[in-house]
Amino acid sequence: MKYVSLPEIMTAKVISICNLKGGVGKTTIVMALAEYLAGDTMYGKRVLVIDLDPQSNLTSALMSEEVWEKEFNNKGLTLPFLFKNPEYFLEDAKKEKFIAKNNISNVRNRNSFSHLHLIPSSPRLFDIQDDLPPGYYSCNLKPVELIRAILKPLLNNYDYILIDCAPNINTVVRSAFLASNACIIPCVPNRMSIHGLDLLLEHIDKFNRDYVHNLKAVGTLISRYNRTIAQTEQLNSLLVNPFYPPVFETKILERAKIAEGLELGNYLTYRQKYDDSHESMMKLAQEFIHKVGR
């Protein structure tokens, strides 16, 4: 009898990108990773990004304001509504109406860019993140469990799920931690950013103990690097300290520029959008795959 092997069902790797110090380029890194991983002319990975930062910069960068307003915000399909009305999202999970699937990103190469999806946010997340109930008794969940519950039926649809976290620790961010296999920590090689890294690692250790979880910090990503003597000294301290997550070989330079004033209808190539950081972003995507897997 001849046996035919069935294709392996792959489950998405869920990765949080976070640092407790703002201004480290976190959202730009999430956007670049998503666009380079999902582009058909790059890796063609199936990528879902979640904008869990109430500043909503990632949402603004990846989808048009008009579509966001009409198709998601006005219909109660952004993340603040998830945390206020989880029952609706969980009942509707199979329809996936809360996932933006079309015209995400203004990077277009040969008009083929179909693997990048987004769960959009809203500044209303500021209002609700510190005023959540202790539990949602109708669906037998705690707020910290919501992102994991929403993602569970979606895991086989994607290779990677990237979560852009706000630079603080609250229930919303903890929900990202509980849903994630690993995290990546962008860090500027200066004292304040490294203090943010230290504090985040302490919170992750405590979170893992409190929730019996195993969130792993798989890498420290150096961003806004300008090669000054002071920054080089701080970078060396990160490299030799065994208590810090391994440092990515790829570094995002301070001079790295992204085209400004872009409309989503104005389609660009990767090189047009990322300018002199294009090569670094390609290497970052490759190194990400190596570190995270798949």
C-alpha positions in Angstrom: 0.0 0.0 0.0 1.3 3.4 -0.9 1.0 6.1 1.7 0.7 9.7 0.8 1.9 12.3 3.3 -0.6 15.0 4.1 0.6 18.6 4.1 1.6 19.8 7.5 -0.9 22.3 9.0 1.2 25.3 10.1 0.2 27.4 13.1 1.0 31.1 13.1 3.8 32.4 15.3 2.4 35.2 17.4 5.1 37.9 18.1 4.7 41.0 20.2 6.9 43.9 19.5 7.3 46.1 22.6 9.5 48.4 24.7 8.5 50.5 27.7 10.5 53.4 26.3 8.7 55.3 23.5 10.5 56.7 20.5 12.4 53.5 19.6 10.8 53.1 16.1 8.6 50.3 17.2 5.7 50.9 14.9 8.0 51.5 11.8 9.7 48.2 12.5 6.3 46.4 12.8 5.2 48.0 9.5 8.4 47.1 7.7 8.5 43.5 8.9 4.9 43.0 7.9 5.4 44.5 4.4 8.6 42.7 3.7 7.4 39.4 5.0 4.1 39.5 3.2 5.1 40.9 -0.2 4.8 38.3 -3.0 8.1 39.4 -4.5 9.8 39.0 -1.1 8.7 36.1 1.1 5.0 35.8 0.4 4.2 35.0 4.0 0.7 35.3 5.3 0.8 38.1 7.9 -1.7 39.5 10.3 -0.8 42.7 12.2 -2.6 43.9 15.2 -2.4 47.6 16.2 -2.7 47.4 20.0 -1.3 51.0 20.5 -4.0 53.6 21.1 -2.0 56.1 19.2 -3.1 54.0 16.2 0.0 55.0 14.1 0.2 51.5 12.5 -3.4 51.7 11.5 -2.9 55.1 9.9 0.2 53.9 8.1 -1.4 50.8 6.6 -5.0 51.7 5.7 -6.8 54.8 4.4 -8.6 57.0 6.8 -11.8 56.8 4.8 -11.9 53.0 4.8 -11.0 53.0 8.5 -13.9 55.4 9.3 -16.6 53.9 7.1 -15.8 50.2 7.2 -14.4 49.7 10.7 -14.7 52.5 13.2 -18.3 53.4 12.4 -19.3 49.8 12.5 -17.7 49.1 15.9 -15.0 46.8 14.4 -11.8 48.3 15.9 -10.0 47.0 18.9 -11.6 49.3 21.6 -14.9 47.8 20.7 -13.4 44.3 21.1 -12.5 45.1 24.7 -16.0 46.6 25.3 -18.1 44.0 23.5 -16.1 40.8 23.1 -19.2 38.7 22.7 -19.9 40.2 19.3 -16.4 39.6 18.1 -16.2 36.0 19.3 -19.6 35.1 17.8 -18.5 36.7 14.5 -15.0 35.3 14.5 -15.5 33.0 11.5 -16.8 35.9 9.4 -13.7 37.9 10.3 -15.4 41.2 9.6 -13.0 42.9 12.1 -10.0 42.1 9.9 -9.1 44.5 7.1 -7.9 42.4 4.2 -7.9 44.7 1.1 -5.6 47.5 0.2 -3.5 47.2 3.3 -0.1 49.0 2.7 0.8 51.3 -0.1 3.7 49.1 -1.2 2.8 47.5 -4.5 5.1 45.4 -6.6 3.7 43.9 -9.8 0.3 44.7 -8.3 0.5 41.7 -6.0 0.4 42.2 -2.3 -2.5 40.0 -1.0 -1.0 38.4 2.1 -1.1 41.3 4.6 -4.1 41.8 6.9 -4.8 44.2 9.7 -6.9 44.4 12.9 -7.2 48.1 13.2 -7.1 50.3 16.3 -8.6 53.6 17.4 -7.6 56.3 19.8 -10.7 55.3 21.8 -8.5 52.6 23.2 -7.0 55.3 25.5 -10.5 55.6 27.1 -11.2 52.0 27.8 -7.8 50.4 28.6 -7.8 51.4 32.3 -11.5 50.9 32.8 -12.1 47.3 31.9 -14.3 45.0 33.9 -12.8 42.2 36.0 -14.4 39.7 33.6 -16.9 39.1 30.8 -19.2 36.6 32.4 -21.4 36.1 29.3 -18.4 34.5 27.5 -16.5 33.3 30.6 -13.4 35.3 29.8 -11.1 37.8 31.5 -10.0 40.8 29.6 -6.4 39.5 29.5 -7.7 36.5 27.6 -9.4 38.3 24.8 -6.7 38.6 22.2 -5.8 34.9 22.6 -9.5 33.9 22.3 -9.9 36.1 19.1 -6.7 34.6 17.5 -7.4 31.0 18.3 -9.6 30.3 15.2 -7.3 32.4 13.0 -3.9 30.7 13.8 -4.0 28.3 10.8 -4.7 31.2 8.4 -1.4 32.9 8.9 2.3 32.3 9.1 3.0 35.3 11.4 0.8 37.5 13.6 2.6 40.7 14.7 1.3 42.7 17.6 2.3 46.4 17.9 2.2 47.0 21.7 1.8 50.3 23.5 4.9 51.4 25.6 3.3 50.6 28.9 2.0 47.6 30.9 -1.7 47.3 31.4 -4.4 44.7 30.8 -4.5 45.3 27.0 -0.8 44.8 26.7 -0.9 41.7 29.0 -3.6 40.3 26.6 -1.0 40.5 23.8 1.6 38.8 26.0 -0.8 35.9 26.8 -1.5 35.5 23.1 2.1 35.6 22.1 4.8 32.9 21.7 7.6 35.4 21.8 8.5 39.1 21.7 11.1 41.3 20.0 12.3 44.4 21.8 13.4 47.4 19.7 16.0 49.4 21.6 18.0 52.5 21.0 21.5 52.0 22.4 21.2 54.7 25.1 20.6 54.6 28.8 16.9 55.5 28.8 16.0 53.0 26.2 18.0 50.3 27.9 16.3 51.1 31.2 13.0 50.5 29.3 14.4 47.2 28.2 15.4 46.2 31.8 11.9 47.1 33.1 10.1 45.3 30.3 12.2 42.1 31.0 11.2 42.3 34.7 7.5 42.6 33.7 7.8 39.7 31.4 9.3 37.5 34.1 6.6 38.5 36.5 3.9 38.0 33.8 5.2 34.5 33.1 5.0 33.6 36.8 1.6 35.1 37.4 0.0 33.6 34.3 2.0 30.4 34.1 3.0 31.4 30.6 6.3 31.1 28.6 6.7 34.4 26.7 10.2 34.4 25.4 12.2 37.5 24.4 13.9 36.2 21.3 15.9 39.3 20.4 16.8 42.9 21.0 16.6 44.9 17.8 18.9 48.0 17.7 17.2 51.0 16.2 18.0 54.6 15.6 21.7 53.7 15.7 24.0 56.5 14.8 27.4 54.9 15.5 28.5 57.6 18.0 31.0 56.6 20.7 28.4 56.8 23.4 26.0 54.6 21.4 28.7 52.1 20.5 29.6 51.7 24.2 26.0 51.1 25.1 25.6 48.6 22.3 28.7 46.7 23.5 27.1 46.5 27.0 24.1 44.9 25.4 26.2 42.4 23.4 28.2 41.1 26.3 25.5 40.9 28.9 24.1 37.4 28.9 20.9 38.5 30.7 19.7 40.5 27.6 18.0 38.8 24.7 20.4 38.2 21.8 21.0 41.3 19.7 19.9 41.2 16.0 22.8 41.4 13.6 20.7 43.8 11.5 20.6 47.4 12.9 18.2 50.1 11.9 20.3 53.3 11.5 19.2 56.7 12.7 19.4 58.1 9.2 16.9 55.5 7.9 14.1 57.3 6.2 10.7 56.4 5.1 8.9 58.4 2.4 6.6 61.0 4.0 3.2 62.3 3.2 2.1 59.2 1.5 -1.4 58.4 0.4 -2.4 54.7 0.1 -3.5 55.3 -3.4 0.0 56.4 -4.3 1.6 53.0 -4.7 5.3 52.6 -4.2 8.0 50.0 -4.5 9.9 49.0 -1.4 12.9 51.0 -2.4 10.8 54.1 -3.0 9.2 53.8 0.4 12.1 52.7 2.5 14.8 54.6 0.7 18.3 53.9 2.1 16.9 51.5 4.8 15.6 49.1 2.1 18.6 46.7 2.3 18.4 46.7 6.1 14.7 45.9 6.1 15.2 43.0 3.7 17.9 41.6 6.0 15.8 42.2 9.1 12.9 40.2 7.5 15.3 37.3 6.7 16.8 37.4 10.2 13.3 37.5 11.8 12.4 34.3 10.0 15.6 32.7 11.2 15.1 33.7 14.8 11.4 33.1 15.0 11.1 30.1 12.8 9.3 28.9 9.7 
